Amino acid sequence: MRLAAPKLQRSEGGSAKAGWRHTRPFRVLAMTYVYILKSIENPGRYYAGLTTDLRARIEMHNAGRVPFTSKYAPWKVKTYIAFSDEKQAVAFERYLKSPSGRAFAKKRL
């Protein structure tokens, strides 16, 4: 996604607050997060996932609303990485779930 630079327009008036203002709002860049969770109760258990709302997703894991992770709750975030490109995030999550990706995460993350 390309973000265009905001258009600026000179404000009118002779006050000290007169200056440049934006004529259109900034667009918020949506981030996609790849995260690794570590089980608090079972220290050897890890889970890698993908989301656009990290806090809400962690709450879902800890509330038991994710079938795969519910039996190992509660969870804490070990690592998360923000991607501006969703395709890269999906590819990295897929890599983390592979045998070499798990070894990488264990050693480096």
Buried (B, 14 or more C-beta within 10 A) or exposed (E): EEEEEEEEEEEEEEEEEEEEEEEEEEEEEEBBBBBBBBBEEEEEBBBBBBBEEBEEBBEBBBEEEBEEBEEBBBBEBBBBBEBEEBEEBBEBBEBBEEEEBBEEBEEEB
